[in-house]
Amino acid sequence: MFAVIKTGGKQYRVQENDVIQIELLPGSAGETVVFNDVLMTGAESSVEVGAPRLKKVVEGKIVAHTKGPKLFIQKHRRRKNSKTRTGHRQPLTKVRITAIKDA
């Protein structure tokens, strides 16, 4: 069985025992997280779509807090002898999905 959840402004397709990287969540490693925004669930032949959400929850456990890859932002203004270069690493949370169940 799979579910489509919404967190951090993005949507993720998850199954039990999947490990996903999502935007930073409060909490420490080992704590349980509950996702209430379940948009869709399905199995091999049947699919349930919410309008806008289903009355189901997806539970997960925080595995670790990490950072994403370094991204470089570079600005160059021609003929002005002006350029800047900065970097950014997005803080992420690794979550292991433990259960998909009714609310």
N, CA, C and O of each residue as an XYZ file, in Angstrom:
412
protein
N       0.842     -1.173      0.000
C       0.000      0.000      0.000
C       0.891      1.242      0.000
O       1.920      1.269      0.675
N       0.501      2.257     -0.747
C       1.252      3.501     -0.802
C       0.344      4.658     -0.433
O      -0.880      4.530     -0.427
N       0.962      5.790     -0.125
C       0.220      7.009      0.189
C       0.988      8.193     -0.370
O       2.209      8.146     -0.513
N       0.265      9.244     -0.683
C       0.874     10.505     -1.099
C       0.612     11.499      0.020
O      -0.536     11.807      0.341
N       1.710     12.005      0.619
C       1.583     12.945      1.722
C       2.126     14.302      1.308
O       2.899     14.418      0.357
N       1.707     15.323      2.038
C       2.175     16.679      1.762
C       2.843     17.215      3.015
O       2.244     17.227      4.090
N       4.089     17.661      2.876
C       4.818     18.274      3.978
C       5.875     19.210      3.413
O       6.523     18.898      2.415
N       6.040     20.336      4.045
C       7.034     21.303      3.606
C       6.752     21.879      2.234
O       7.682     22.283      1.536
N       5.481     21.928      1.823
C       5.131     22.473      0.524
C       5.375     21.532     -0.636
O       5.223     21.928     -1.792
N       5.752     20.288     -0.355
C       6.014     19.300     -1.402
C       5.193     18.052     -1.147
O       4.705     17.835     -0.037
N       5.041     17.231     -2.177
C       4.296     15.988     -2.053
C       5.249     14.815     -2.250
O       6.142     14.858     -3.097
N       5.044     13.762     -1.450
C       5.900     12.581     -1.489
C       5.043     11.332     -1.567
O       4.032     11.218     -0.874
N       5.452     10.393     -2.416
C       4.805      9.083     -2.497
C       5.601      8.143     -1.599
O       6.794      7.934     -1.819
N       4.945      7.577     -0.587
C       5.643      6.761      0.401
C       4.965      5.413      0.580
O       3.773      5.254      0.320
N       5.760      4.443      1.034
C       5.278      3.130      1.450
C       5.887      2.841      2.805
O       6.760      3.575      3.268
N       5.433      1.782      3.437
C       6.018      1.412      4.721
C       7.478      1.032      4.525
O       7.851      0.437      3.513
N       8.301      1.387      5.516
C       9.751      1.148      5.545
C      10.536      1.981      4.545
O      11.727      1.730      4.361
N       9.921      2.964      3.889
C      10.663      3.898      3.037
C      11.390      4.909      3.912
O      10.892      5.291      4.971
N      12.561      5.339      3.473
C      13.294      6.418      4.137
C      13.297      7.596      3.175
O      13.825      7.500      2.068
N      12.704      8.712      3.603
C      12.612      9.886      2.744
C      13.339     11.050      3.404
O      13.460     11.107      4.627
N      13.825     11.983      2.578
C      14.441     13.210      3.070
C      13.473     14.346      2.810
O      13.104     14.617      1.668
N      13.067     15.003      3.877
C      12.119     16.108      3.760
C      12.721     17.330      4.443
O      13.770     17.240      5.081
N      12.047     18.477      4.305
C      12.540     19.688      4.950
C      12.537     19.504      6.455
O      11.800     18.677      6.991
N      13.361     20.278      7.125
C      13.630     20.122      8.550
C      12.353     20.110      9.386
O      11.496     20.985      9.258
N      12.248     19.097     10.245
C      11.142     18.969     11.186
C      11.671     19.146     12.609
O      12.818     18.799     12.891
N      10.847     19.680     13.503
C      11.287     19.760     14.894
C      11.306     18.370     15.510
O      10.513     17.509     15.129
N      12.196     18.149     16.447
C      12.297     16.850     17.107
C      13.690     16.283     16.951
O      14.485     16.757     16.140
N      13.972     15.268     17.736
C      15.289     14.646     17.676
C      15.164     13.237     17.124
O      14.059     12.726     16.938
N      16.301     12.619     16.865
C      16.324     11.275     16.283
C      15.631     10.298     17.221
O      15.852     10.314     18.432
N      14.791      9.449     16.642
C      14.060      8.453     17.416
C      12.636      8.854     17.741
O      11.837      7.998     18.120
N      12.287     10.133     17.605
C      10.927     10.578     17.897
C       9.973     10.199     16.765
O      10.388     10.022     15.620
N       8.697     10.079     17.103
C       7.659      9.726     16.136
C       7.040     10.986     15.546
O       6.806     11.967     16.252
N       6.779     10.946     14.247
C       6.178     12.066     13.520
C       4.897     11.564     12.864
O       4.862     10.452     12.336
N       3.847     12.379     12.896
C       2.568     12.012     12.280
C       2.268     13.016     11.173
O       2.280     14.227     11.396
N       1.997     12.493      9.968
C       1.627     13.332      8.821
C       0.121     13.202      8.619
O      -0.377     12.116      8.321
N      -0.610     14.318      8.781
C      -2.068     14.300      8.650
C      -2.549     14.637      7.248
O      -3.677     14.301      6.888
N      -1.709     15.299      6.447
C      -2.106     15.678      5.093
C      -1.867     14.517      4.133
O      -0.859     14.483      3.428
N      -2.798     13.570      4.112
C      -2.714     12.431      3.201
C      -3.643     12.733      2.034
O      -4.857     12.840      2.206
N      -3.063     12.869      0.845
C      -3.835     13.275     -0.328
C      -4.395     12.093     -1.103
O      -5.430     12.212     -1.759
N      -3.710     10.944     -1.029
C      -4.122      9.797     -1.835
C      -3.532      8.533     -1.235
O      -2.415      8.544     -0.716
N      -4.284      7.445     -1.306
C      -3.759      6.134     -0.927
C      -4.136      5.150     -2.013
O      -5.063      5.385     -2.789
N      -3.419      4.060     -2.061
C      -3.735      3.066     -3.070
C      -3.032      1.761     -2.819
O      -2.056      1.675     -2.074
N      -3.566      0.745     -3.468
C      -2.962     -0.583     -3.443
C      -2.761     -0.992     -4.896
O      -2.685     -0.131     -5.773
N      -2.675     -2.272     -5.160
C      -2.415     -2.724     -6.530
C      -3.536     -2.350     -7.490
O      -3.265     -1.948     -8.621
N      -4.800     -2.475     -7.058
C      -5.895     -2.238     -7.996
C      -6.812     -1.084     -7.604
O      -7.513     -0.544     -8.460
N      -6.825     -0.695     -6.330
C      -7.746      0.362     -5.911
C      -6.981      1.605     -5.477
O      -5.911      1.529     -4.874
N      -7.570      2.755     -5.805
C      -6.960      4.036     -5.453
C      -8.027      4.894     -4.787
O      -9.162      4.963     -5.259
N      -7.657      5.547     -3.688
C      -8.548      6.451     -2.979
C      -7.970      7.853     -3.047
O      -6.832      8.077     -2.635
N      -8.744      8.801     -3.565
C      -8.270     10.178     -3.703
C      -9.109     11.064     -2.797
O     -10.336     10.964     -2.792
N      -8.460     11.923     -2.036
C      -9.161     12.824     -1.141
C      -9.535     14.112     -1.825
O      -8.961     14.480     -2.850
N     -10.511     14.800     -1.243
C     -10.924     16.086     -1.775
C     -11.061     17.067     -0.636
O     -12.191     17.240     -0.179
N     -10.070     17.711     -0.141
C      -8.663     17.674     -0.532
C      -7.838     16.636      0.222
O      -6.763     16.268     -0.251
N      -8.305     16.137      1.399
C      -7.518     15.178      2.173
C      -8.355     13.960      2.534
O      -9.585     14.001      2.511
N      -7.664     12.878      2.868
C      -8.315     11.674      3.369
C      -8.244     11.654      4.885
O      -7.430     12.353      5.490
N      -9.101     10.848      5.491
C      -9.078     10.710      6.951
C      -8.158      9.563      7.325
O      -8.575      8.589      7.952
N      -6.911      9.694      6.934
C      -5.876      8.718      7.240
C      -4.663      9.463      7.745
O      -4.537     10.669      7.535
N      -3.768      8.753      8.411
C      -2.521      9.337      8.890
C      -1.372      8.434      8.498
O      -1.529      7.219      8.372
N      -0.222      9.040      8.307
C       1.016      8.312      8.027
C       1.962      8.601      9.181
O       2.232      9.757      9.509
N       2.461      7.534      9.790
C       3.375      7.694     10.913
C       4.790      7.385     10.470
O       5.021      6.516      9.630
N       5.732      8.113     11.050
C       7.130      7.901     10.725
C       7.999      8.130     11.946
O       7.541      8.654     12.962
N       9.253      7.734     11.835
C      10.216      7.912     12.918
C      11.408      8.673     12.356
O      11.922      8.331     11.292
N      11.846      9.703     13.070
C      12.986     10.500     12.631
C      14.249      9.666     12.763
O      14.555      9.153     13.839
N      14.979      9.533     11.663
C      16.229      8.773     11.666
C      17.396      9.690     11.985
O      18.207      9.377     12.856
N      17.494     10.825     11.288
C      18.613     11.745     11.502
C      18.290     13.098     10.880
O      17.403     13.219     10.035
N      19.026     14.104     11.317
C      18.983     15.431     10.708
C      20.266     15.592      9.903
O      21.358     15.356     10.420
N      20.136     15.995      8.631
C      21.292     16.139      7.750
C      21.196     17.465      7.009
O      20.287     18.262      7.242
N      22.150     17.683      6.116
C      22.130     18.839      5.230
C      22.182     18.348      3.793
O      22.770     17.305      3.504
N      21.564     19.104      2.896
C      21.569     18.763      1.484
C      22.886     19.145      0.836
O      23.797     19.623      1.512
N      22.994     18.938     -0.473
C      24.224     19.298     -1.172
C      24.399     20.816     -1.219
O      23.424     21.564     -1.145
N      25.644     21.258     -1.342
C      25.927     22.686     -1.379
C      25.528     23.251     -2.745
O      25.917     22.725     -3.788
N      24.755     24.317     -2.715
C      24.341     25.010     -3.924
C      25.037     26.364     -3.940
O      25.124     27.042     -2.917
N      25.526     26.745     -5.103
C      26.216     28.024     -5.240
C      25.338     29.005     -5.990
O      24.740     28.666     -7.011
N      25.265     30.224     -5.477
C      24.533     31.300     -6.110
C      25.573     32.328     -6.532
O      26.319     32.841     -5.698
N      25.623     32.629     -7.826
C      26.643     33.514     -8.346
C      25.970     34.651     -9.107
O      25.132     34.418     -9.977
N      26.347     35.886     -8.769
C      25.827     37.062     -9.459
C      26.990     37.797    -10.091
O      28.045     37.955     -9.477
N      26.795     38.243    -11.315
C      27.848     38.977    -12.030
C      27.198     40.138    -12.754
O      26.254     39.960    -13.524
N      27.710     41.319    -12.501
C      27.196     42.512    -13.180
C      28.232     42.942    -14.210
O      29.336     43.352    -13.850
N      27.888     42.850    -15.467
C      28.876     43.112    -16.511
C      29.305     44.568    -16.536
O      28.519     45.483    -16.290
N      30.569     44.742    -16.840
C      31.222     46.045    -16.953
C      31.198     46.856    -15.656
O      31.450     48.060    -15.704
N      30.914     46.267    -14.526
C      30.883     46.981    -13.251
C      31.976     46.486    -12.302
O      32.151     47.043    -11.218
N      32.704     45.457    -12.697
C      33.721     44.845    -11.859
C      33.131     44.437    -10.497
O      33.735     44.650     -9.445
N      31.924     43.840    -10.560
C      31.222     43.443     -9.344
C      30.688     42.040     -9.520
O      29.932     41.768    -10.452
N      31.079     41.151     -8.627
C      30.525     39.799     -8.647
C      30.516     39.249     -7.231
O      31.383     39.571     -6.418
N      29.530     38.421     -6.949
C      29.417     37.793     -5.637
C      29.140     36.310     -5.821
O      28.559     35.890     -6.822
N      29.563     35.527     -4.843
C      29.298     34.095     -4.869
C      29.016     33.650     -3.442
O      29.843     33.826     -2.547
N      27.859     33.083     -3.245
C      27.489     32.581     -1.922
C      27.027     31.138     -2.053
O      26.738     30.670     -3.154
N      26.961     30.448     -0.947
C      26.528     29.054     -0.950
C      25.379     28.846      0.021
O      25.097     29.690      0.872
N      24.718     27.696     -0.128
C      23.584     27.361      0.728
C      23.475     25.849      0.835
O      23.616     25.138     -0.160
N      23.224     25.359      2.047
C      22.934     23.943      2.275
C      21.626     23.852      3.035
O      21.513     24.362      4.149
N      20.644     23.210      2.440
C      19.316     23.102      3.035
C      19.315     22.072      4.161
O      19.760     20.944      3.951
N      18.825     22.432      5.354
C      18.721     21.425      6.414
C      17.583     20.453      6.109
O      16.482     20.872      5.752
N      17.850     19.159      6.250
C      16.898     18.109      5.920
C      16.713     17.168      7.102
O      17.541     17.117      8.011
N      15.616     16.428      7.071
C      15.342     15.402      8.070
C      15.080     14.093      7.340
O      14.284     14.048      6.402
N      15.751     13.023      7.773
C      15.484     11.696      7.232
C      14.420     11.041      8.101
O      14.559     10.968      9.322
N      13.348     10.562      7.456
C      12.234      9.949      8.176
C      11.978      8.561      7.594
O      11.907      8.390      6.377
N      11.840      7.570      8.481
C      11.457      6.210      8.070
C       9.950      6.065      8.321
O       9.477      6.270      9.439
N       9.204      5.711      7.268
C       7.761      5.549      7.363
C       7.466      4.221      8.059
O       7.958      3.173      7.641
N       6.657      4.271      9.131
C       6.379      3.059      9.892
C       4.988      2.503      9.639
O       4.808      1.285      9.648
N       3.986      3.370      9.412
C       2.615      2.865      9.247
C       1.762      3.839      8.453
O       1.959      5.053      8.503
N       0.807      3.276      7.718
C      -0.229      4.036      7.030
C      -1.548      3.491      7.555
O      -1.880      2.333      7.305
N      -2.315      4.322      8.291
C      -3.535      3.805      8.898
C      -4.633      4.849      8.955
O      -4.399      6.027      8.686
N      -5.838      4.409      9.309
C      -6.988      5.307      9.415
C      -6.840      6.206     10.630
O      -6.219      5.834     11.626
N      -7.424      7.404     10.531
C      -7.334      8.374     11.629
C      -8.267      7.991     12.756
O      -8.331      8.689     13.769
